[in-house]
Amino acid sequence: MKYRRFGSLDWHVSVLGFGAMRLPVIGDNYSNVDEDEAIKMIRYGIEHGINYIDTAYGYHGGKSEVIVGRAVDGYHGRVRVATKMPVYLVNSQSDMDKVLDEQLDRLGMDYVDFYLLHGLNRERWKKLKELRVFEWIEHALSSGKIKHIGFSFHDTFDLFKEIIDSYNWTLCQIQYNYLDVDYQAGIRGLKYAASKGIAVVVMEPLAGGLLASPPIEVINVFNEAKVKRSPVEWALMWVWNHPEVSVALSGMSTMQQVIENVKYAENAIPNILSQEELALFDRAREIIRGRGFINCSGCRYCQPCPNGVLIPDIFAYYNAYFKRGRDPSVIDEYNLKIPPNGRAENCIKCGKCEELCPQHIEIRLWLDRARRLFSRPR
């Protein structure tokens, strides 16, 4: 495992962090986590050098924090935990106190190492400022319930810069991968935060799994390289190649993914990729963008839909259809696996999902396209 300095802190973080948003589940129920397996996976990661675990109030229907707390029990001092304030639930500073106490109870901890304001966008930022969040932060820090403060982000670079400049943050968390170079905070945000001595935590290094199994044309591009790597390793190495990145989070769902990612992290050295290798990413990016993929990360913030539409699952099949070269068998899989009451045609265009989507996807538009694709005569 390789380690990097965590911003201005006198502490070094593992380049690979364990993201507890995609833990293994039993069946298709996102809240029904296979707890024993999840704990084994997290502890394997810790035993092999991971010292940063990321969770949040809403992950896995509230189960993630509980499982993370159980997994790290006995490993205090070896690992630090980050969780996040559910900004969408708080309407006063007393709500903030109540939620934090609930999170500490779930985690089984007296304090949390890193506490992030979750999923900041323009609307949430405005709300928090009106609630005098900095006043609350100072109180929470002085109480010892949180050791360091940060935020995760889903909006434009200009807003990101405004937030960075507004407070003495320890860390920020941004979406960054070789497909999303200029998306949201992007490379400008990465470099700006790092220049301020703020640790940068990268989420979605695999773009919600899209870069783990890209189109065959992308795989062929990477196969031209002298050094042979899997698509996952290529994507992670691209992120780790940036010296400004402190840690990349991987939402691992199987033990095999943990084992493989830990192995990849052994080679995570800044600026290790050659110019020839970096040029391959430019070609891969253009291929993926040319396919018209939906930029869904599978975070499931849009779930449950008031009308039962299984939005992330539908989008996964939509992307798979184009990833597999317009393979008609994907249409058959969709109609076999997605129940009639969960399909795209059940969307009533209420727009609640779009209010919650951190990627700002025009979900209603894409659902309509999916409806036409998957219900057409074959």
Steps between C-alpha positions, in 0.01 A plus 500: 500500500621847415428804721478874444490801727141596582499867410641711782463227764799322644352168391539279196198338340491181294457582132206257497205579724209268569172656387212340691224595256498181293539225760384149408125452534273198525257489209412829334428694819756782537430516874548127556878497536687172535650621825742214565649523152517880510688493830742237364567719196560817702729320742694339216555847362619629837732202549651577161561867564176693442467762771213717367137382508223715351132469587194727530171528682285372215715226349327162491192643668702602806672161538840607366603701806401216731700243302803727469494555875496127565768432240749749645439397861839390628685691228491845661830674443556310175214648301310827477132529413318765300125548500272775378228734621173431313442862401162408354375405848618792710304822539661639815817474703314283749426260211874493427572408862234232500618342175867501603415330831299239309793439266746462787261252659477303176878498466549412866750785532549800726621707206541479124834578339368677191153651471386622159209718395341261254448564131528878494337681212380858471168434672647305791782750546251785523298306756802424717617861501153610609523247785838650602677171442846640578380593848381142545827359361706697752282369783525139375878524465542650847277229649732234360220313322665565165874535448511648150248657263453478124237473231407288200402682186273477194471829312702749294864599541406860587290383795773257603754783512259714703454223756873423516573867571230533766656294781813326624404152377713193563366302205268505203354214300447529125397277213799444274595240240641493148154555355406790732811715464310828468176395669384678816811599701718321246872536462484872579334423833749225575798729446341797677414306816844339511666841459319607819638205696161326503498121469314383189298180529391366162169320462375311194846424355323234290203722406252279683649186347483617138879510473532155657340341195532747212419425133730251328644784291631662819650172619674466163647848538649418840630167367734699277702599806822318585388460861188284520231605748132424553249780425457552876875536554532741209221720642642498853855563380378804306359649822803405708729647236393844625724606792219729622278198581529385861278191485267336248189335638383172354148378576591133509223240489693171505806365676665445162470872426667583832786256433557635149479868595741454790744343256460787252571749779850358538596683180315828568787742448438860387599575139573133430311496167694582186387755242420212265279340764326828579419538130311170515259654753420781257401245237303292751314808620391594149375148430288491815360848450415417141280212614254730679515336843289622790733642764334306782730399786249259655494694827126428534420840652199504266359191670236419595305658216148602611363296211735205538720563194836323539700787355863386562424148376335632184795729432742210552321300230489804272876543530559126461305502173740750344807365678434163340462648152118532496466137601128404476546241776520791747141588410400144586690520829329828586153359444590187694664666801313832538145430630217672307422734790861619513554577131557834331143534376383539860672839533239769568757780451463639853867604498577405862790282381663789316496710817700228675742399222857613576589458131223739392378245246186584307347179630155548350650552156722193522218285637293594200785394271536174694127440467521536124808279479382212716134489398551523122397203281778248455 
